[in-house]
Every structure is written in C-alpha cells, then in structure tokens.
C-alpha cells in the first residue's frame, strides 16, 4: 500500500461517514454521483451544513475539498469543459 492508496481509503471513509450521517437525517446520498457530479456534491454539502448537526456540518465542510482532489472528478470536469467549449 502506498500513500495514494492510504489517501484514497481515508477519502472513501470520510465519504461513507458523510453518507451515513446524512441517512440519519433522512437524506439518501449516492456516493458514485457524489464523487462525479459537482453540482450534486454541493447540494449535499449544503444540506449537511444546514442540517443542525455539528458533526454533519463538519463533514460537509470537509466534503468539497476532498471531492475536488479526486482525480476522476478532475478528469470529468475537464471533459465537461471541453464539451462546453466545443
């Protein structure tokens, strides 16, 4: 296991924790979509910020930087930008 694997595992653990904290509030989160759809991730993070739960708020604050660091998201964003520019 290298540092990248460890970072990826830590990110996944945080995303799953966020998902279950949201589920505790009655909000279902699609992890695959969360990792690949920036607009969806922002809606989820905002919902977490507005939830009234301090723990969920903290997870939400950490959510967007984690997702923007995801290489698949950067590749997807670049492909979308290229499609918009074309």
Backbone as CSV, one residue per row, in Angstrom:
resi,resn,N_x,N_y,N_z,CA_x,CA_y,CA_z,C_x,C_y,C_z
1,UNK,0.854,-1.171,0.000,0.000,0.000,0.000,0.901,1.236,0.000
2,UNK,0.600,2.182,-0.913,1.378,3.410,-0.938,0.555,4.570,-0.385
3,UNK,1.149,5.751,-0.365,0.468,6.922,0.217,-0.820,7.250,-0.518
4,UNK,-0.834,7.055,-1.838,-2.040,7.337,-2.614,-3.178,6.413,-2.209
5,UNK,-2.880,5.137,-1.989,-3.900,4.194,-1.535,-4.450,4.615,-0.178
6,UNK,-3.566,5.034,0.696,-3.971,5.456,2.031,-4.864,6.696,1.953
7,UNK,-4.484,7.665,1.110,-5.294,8.870,0.926,-6.659,8.516,0.352
8,UNK,-6.670,7.624,-0.609,-7.920,7.201,-1.241,-8.822,6.495,-0.235
9,UNK,-8.236,5.647,0.593,-9.002,4.954,1.634,-9.577,5.944,2.645
10,UNK,-8.786,6.930,3.037,-9.241,7.937,4.004,-10.377,8.757,3.408
11,UNK,-10.269,9.105,2.133,-11.325,9.861,1.461,-12.602,9.040,1.407
12,UNK,-12.479,7.783,1.018,-13.660,6.918,0.948,-14.319,6.781,2.315
13,UNK,-13.515,6.628,3.351,-14.052,6.518,4.709,-14.831,7.782,5.092
14,UNK,-14.296,8.939,4.760,-14.990,10.196,5.063,-16.282,10.331,4.261
15,UNK,-16.257,9.909,2.998,-17.466,9.972,2.175,-18.548,9.045,2.706
16,UNK,-18.158,7.844,3.115,-19.124,6.893,3.668,-19.674,7.415,4.997
17,UNK,-18.818,8.006,5.813,-19.296,8.601,7.066,-20.310,9.700,6.780
18,UNK,-20.011,10.551,5.799,-20.938,11.610,5.414,-22.265,11.007,4.955
19,UNK,-22.173,9.968,4.130,-23.389,9.316,3.626,-24.270,8.843,4.786
20,UNK,-23.672,8.191,5.784,-24.478,7.651,6.886,-24.984,8.733,7.828
21,UNK,-24.210,9.781,8.006,-24.713,10.906,8.797,-25.915,11.551,8.103
22,UNK,-25.839,11.673,6.786,-26.965,12.216,6.018,-28.166,11.270,6.116
23,UNK,-27.927,9.969,6.038,-29.017,8.995,6.141,-29.714,9.112,7.492
24,UNK,-28.935,9.411,8.524,-29.508,9.606,9.853,-30.478,10.773,9.902
25,UNK,-30.333,11.696,8.969,-31.240,12.844,8.859,-32.358,12.594,7.844
26,UNK,-32.326,11.411,7.233,-33.363,11.074,6.257,-33.018,11.443,4.823
27,UNK,-31.744,11.758,4.552,-31.324,12.132,3.209,-30.420,11.052,2.633
28,UNK,-30.836,10.445,1.541,-30.062,9.405,0.876,-29.019,10.056,-0.014
29,UNK,-27.781,9.560,0.025,-26.692,10.093,-0.780,-26.143,8.984,-1.672
30,UNK,-26.066,9.254,-2.959,-25.496,8.337,-3.945,-23.993,8.628,-4.025
31,UNK,-23.169,7.740,-3.464,-21.726,8.001,-3.399,-21.085,8.118,-4.770
32,UNK,-21.508,7.304,-5.709,-20.943,7.387,-7.050,-21.235,8.752,-7.662
33,UNK,-22.467,9.183,-7.554,-22.834,10.503,-8.090,-22.126,11.608,-7.314
34,UNK,-21.997,11.442,-6.021,-21.326,12.436,-5.182,-19.894,12.660,-5.649
35,UNK,-19.237,11.595,-6.057,-17.835,11.681,-6.485,-17.678,12.209,-7.900
36,UNK,-18.761,12.173,-8.686,-18.633,12.527,-10.097,-19.452,13.732,-10.543
37,UNK,-20.317,14.242,-9.697,-21.218,15.339,-10.071,-21.035,16.488,-9.082
38,UNK,-20.325,17.513,-9.519,-20.002,18.638,-8.643,-21.242,19.331,-8.108
39,UNK,-22.222,19.548,-8.963,-23.446,20.231,-8.524,-24.158,19.416,-7.445
40,UNK,-24.254,18.113,-7.646,-24.884,17.233,-6.659,-24.109,17.272,-5.343
41,UNK,-22.787,17.229,-5.431,-21.950,17.265,-4.222,-22.175,18.563,-3.444
42,UNK,-22.316,19.662,-4.160,-22.547,20.946,-3.488,-23.908,20.983,-2.810
43,UNK,-24.917,20.429,-3.457,-26.254,20.365,-2.852,-26.205,19.522,-1.581
44,UNK,-25.542,18.380,-1.660,-25.425,17.508,-0.480,-24.668,18.205,0.643
45,UNK,-23.561,18.848,0.294,-22.762,19.546,1.308,-23.573,20.670,1.941
46,UNK,-24.317,21.415,1.145,-25.127,22.497,1.686,-26.211,21.958,2.607
47,UNK,-26.810,20.852,2.212,-27.834,20.228,3.063,-27.218,19.818,4.399
48,UNK,-26.003,19.278,4.357,-25.313,18.913,5.584,-24.999,20.124,6.447
49,UNK,-24.590,21.225,5.800,-24.299,22.459,6.534,-25.544,22.995,7.233
50,UNK,-26.683,22.835,6.589,-27.946,23.359,7.111,-28.679,22.380,8.033
51,UNK,-28.093,21.219,8.290,-28.783,20.132,8.990,-29.044,20.380,10.473
52,UNK,-28.260,21.237,11.091,-28.390,21.435,12.528,-27.511,20.492,13.342
53,UNK,-26.829,19.568,12.675,-25.922,18.627,13.346,-24.497,19.154,13.207
54,UNK,-23.819,19.376,14.334,-22.446,19.871,14.301,-21.520,18.888,13.600
55,UNK,-21.685,17.597,13.864,-20.839,16.583,13.229,-21.062,16.560,11.718
56,UNK,-22.304,16.612,11.299,-22.603,16.624,9.869,-22.109,17.915,9.224
57,UNK,-22.199,19.018,9.934,-21.686,20.283,9.415,-20.182,20.189,9.181
58,UNK,-19.454,19.612,10.134,-18.007,19.455,9.988,-17.672,18.561,8.798
59,UNK,-18.417,17.471,8.647,-18.193,16.582,7.499,-18.450,17.310,6.189
60,UNK,-19.472,18.140,6.163,-19.813,18.900,4.962,-18.714,19.890,4.594
61,UNK,-18.148,20.533,5.602,-17.057,21.483,5.366,-15.866,20.763,4.722
62,UNK,-15.619,19.529,5.137,-14.506,18.746,4.605,-14.820,18.104,3.258
63,UNK,-16.077,18.018,2.910,-16.508,17.258,1.732,-15.991,17.824,0.413
64,UNK,-16.217,19.072,0.128,-15.881,19.621,-1.187,-14.385,19.586,-1.493
65,UNK,-13.500,19.940,-0.560,-12.076,19.811,-0.890,-11.669,18.366,-1.204
66,UNK,-12.261,17.413,-0.518,-11.951,16.011,-0.801,-12.374,15.633,-2.208
67,UNK,-13.544,16.082,-2.599,-14.057,15.731,-3.911,-13.297,16.426,-5.024
68,UNK,-12.870,17.653,-4.803,-12.121,18.357,-5.838,-10.729,17.754,-5.997
69,UNK,-10.252,17.029,-4.981,-8.952,16.371,-5.061,-9.048,15.014,-5.753
70,UNK,-10.264,14.526,-6.005,-10.475,13.222,-6.635,-10.059,13.305,-8.108
71,UNK,-9.061,12.519,-8.550,-8.587,12.591,-9.939,-9.693,12.304,-10.953
72,UNK,-10.627,11.419,-10.620,-11.716,11.123,-11.560,-12.584,12.352,-11.767
73,UNK,-12.801,13.127,-10.714,-13.615,14.334,-10.807,-12.910,15.366,-11.691
74,UNK,-11.591,15.519,-11.521,-10.857,16.482,-12.344,-10.937,16.087,-13.808
75,UNK,-10.805,14.800,-14.108,-10.893,14.335,-15.487,-12.287,14.569,-16.046
76,UNK,-13.291,14.315,-15.241,-14.680,14.534,-15.659,-14.945,16.011,-15.891
77,UNK,-14.445,16.867,-15.014,-14.634,18.310,-15.165,-13.936,18.806,-16.416
78,UNK,-12.742,18.286,-16.691,-12.021,18.693,-17.885,-12.763,18.269,-19.143
79,UNK,-13.304,17.048,-19.138,-14.073,16.570,-20.288,-15.327,17.414,-20.492
80,UNK,-15.990,17.776,-19.407,-17.198,18.612,-19.499,-16.835,19.998,-20.034
81,UNK,-15.742,20.565,-19.562,-15.315,21.895,-20.017,-14.996,21.847,-21.506
82,UNK,-14.353,20.762,-21.934,-14.045,20.611,-23.352,-15.291,20.497,-24.195
83,UNK,-16.311,19.812,-23.685,-17.562,19.650,-24.418,-18.302,20.974,-24.500
84,UNK,-18.213,21.787,-23.459,-18.882,23.088,-23.439,-18.174,24.041,-24.402
85,UNK,-16.835,23.963,-24.448,-16.060,24.853,-25.311,-16.233,24.522,-26.780
86,UNK,-16.542,23.268,-27.086,-16.624,22.816,-28.481,-17.842,23.348,-29.200
